[in-house]
Amino acid sequence: MANNPKFNYFTEMDDHMMNYDENLINEIDLFIRTLN
């Protein structure tokens, strides 16, 4: 039972996490450019 909520949470949030990661990569890229 303990594993089911965790599994369901990640499957439901999968698309959202993909979008978050894409935005995060863009933010990091912009931040690195400001350092240069």
C-alpha positions, 0 to 999 in steps of 0.5 A: 500500500505504501508504494501505490500513492508514490507511484500514482503521484509520479505518474500524474505529475509526469507531464508537469515535471517535464514542463518544469524541467524544461523551464528550469533548464532555460532558467539555468541557461540564462543564468549561466549566460549572465555569468559569462 
